[in-house]
Amino acid sequence: MTGLSSEKAYTEISGDYLTYRDPIGDLASDYGKDEEDPFGMNEAMDSAIKIHYYLEMPNEIIDSNADFIDGNKAEWHMVNSNSIRDIYAKCEVPLLPGISLFSSLCIFFIATLMKR
């Protein structure tokens, strides 16, 4: 399931901030935790659940519930049903989304002029 995201994942812009949310915590339903488990099936099922979630935002992440953050990238590692939680990350909205393309075109144009 590499590269797939939840159908419930969404982004929202509030002021100068872009927030990404994915409510995957809903996956961690109480699958019989209150019931008796004479054969230890709950523990076996719990150890079989592993979710590794990777996210890249357009700017540096300034707030998140991720396990690891490196600049604009975040990682969540949920290795059992008790650690499954909603995904949340926040960054500043890019001022000019096409600035990298514009910069690349300027550099290409200058390099072409210098060759002549």
C-alpha positions in Angstrom: 0.0 0.0 0.0 2.9 2.3 -0.6 1.8 5.8 -1.6 -1.8 5.4 -0.7 -3.6 7.7 1.6 -6.8 7.6 3.5 -10.0 8.7 1.8 -10.6 10.9 4.8 -7.3 12.8 4.6 -7.6 16.5 4.0 -5.8 19.8 4.1 -7.0 23.2 5.2 -5.7 26.7 5.0 -6.3 28.9 8.0 -4.6 32.3 7.8 -0.9 31.8 7.0 -0.9 28.1 7.8 -1.6 24.9 5.9 -2.7 22.0 8.0 -2.8 18.3 7.0 -5.0 15.9 8.8 -5.8 12.2 8.4 -8.2 10.7 11.0 -6.7 7.2 10.9 -7.2 6.9 14.6 -10.6 5.6 13.7 -8.9 2.4 12.6 -8.0 1.6 16.2 -11.5 0.6 17.1 -12.1 -1.4 20.3 -12.0 -4.8 18.7 -13.3 -6.7 21.7 -11.0 -5.2 24.3 -13.7 -5.3 26.9 -14.6 -8.9 26.2 -12.9 -12.0 27.6 -10.0 -13.3 25.5 -9.2 -16.8 26.7 -7.1 -17.7 23.6 -5.0 -14.5 23.6 -6.3 -13.4 20.1 -6.4 -9.7 21.0 -2.7 -9.7 21.7 -1.9 -11.6 18.6 -4.0 -9.2 16.4 -2.4 -6.2 18.2 1.1 -7.4 17.3 0.1 -7.8 13.6 -0.8 -4.1 13.2 1.9 -1.9 11.9 1.4 1.5 10.2 4.3 3.6 8.9 3.1 7.0 7.5 5.3 9.4 5.6 4.3 13.0 4.7 6.1 15.8 2.9 4.7 19.3 3.2 5.5 22.3 1.0 7.3 24.2 3.8 9.1 23.4 7.0 6.7 21.7 9.5 6.2 23.9 12.5 3.7 21.7 14.5 2.9 18.0 14.4 2.2 14.9 16.4 4.8 12.9 14.3 7.4 10.7 15.7 10.1 12.3 13.6 10.3 15.6 11.8 13.1 16.7 9.5 12.4 20.1 7.8 9.3 19.6 5.6 9.1 15.8 6.1 7.4 13.9 8.9 7.1 10.2 9.9 4.7 8.3 12.1 5.5 4.8 13.2 2.6 3.0 14.8 3.6 -0.6 15.7 0.4 -1.8 17.4 -3.2 -0.8 17.8 -2.6 1.2 20.9 -0.2 3.5 19.1 -2.6 4.3 16.2 -3.5 8.0 16.2 -4.7 10.7 13.9 -2.1 12.3 11.6 -1.5 16.0 12.0 1.1 18.4 10.6 1.2 22.1 10.1 3.4 24.5 8.0 3.3 28.0 6.7 1.5 28.5 3.4 4.1 28.9 0.6 4.2 32.6 -0.5 4.9 31.8 -4.1 4.3 28.2 -5.0 6.0 28.5 -8.4 9.1 30.2 -7.1 11.3 27.1 -7.6 10.2 26.8 -11.2 10.7 30.6 -11.7 14.2 30.4 -10.2 15.1 27.4 -12.4 14.0 29.2 -15.5 16.0 32.3 -14.6 19.1 30.3 -14.0 18.6 28.5 -17.3 18.1 31.8 -19.1 21.2 33.4 -17.5 23.3 30.3 -18.4 22.1 30.5 -22.0 23.0 34.2 -22.2 26.5 33.5 -20.8 27.2 30.8 -23.4 26.7 33.4 -26.2 
